[in-house]
Amino acid sequence: MEEQICILQPLLEKTEEYSKTSLKLLKLKFVDKTADFSSMVLTRLIILCVILFFALVLNIAAGLWLGDLFGKNYLGFLTLSAFYGLSAITLLIIYPQIKDRVNNRIIKNALN
């Protein structure tokens, strides 16, 4: 009986060591994925802020320019508002297709 315990003891120690190593590897993989995701989100957020600021200034300039063409500043901004309203309606119509593509992309990146 004592021999069986002696034979099983190294096996149990190796199993415990393997489990600890597997857990450490799982933690490191999680940290790697989290770091990749966080850096991607932060970088894209900074780029998005710069693009939004550029778009805001560009839209103000376009509204003023169109206002000069139409003779009244409010008509320039009204024209831009109509354009963005139509764009929003178009995006709402194709929203399900966009959502599916984004979901698939997120799942694909998370599993790789």
Buried (B, 14 or more C-beta within 10 A) or exposed (E): EEEEEEEEEEEEEEEEEEEEEEEEEEEEEEEEBEEEEEEEEEEEEEEEEEEEEEEEEEBEEBBEEBBEEEEEEEBBBBBBEEEEEEEEEEEEEEEEEEEEEEEEEEEEEEEE
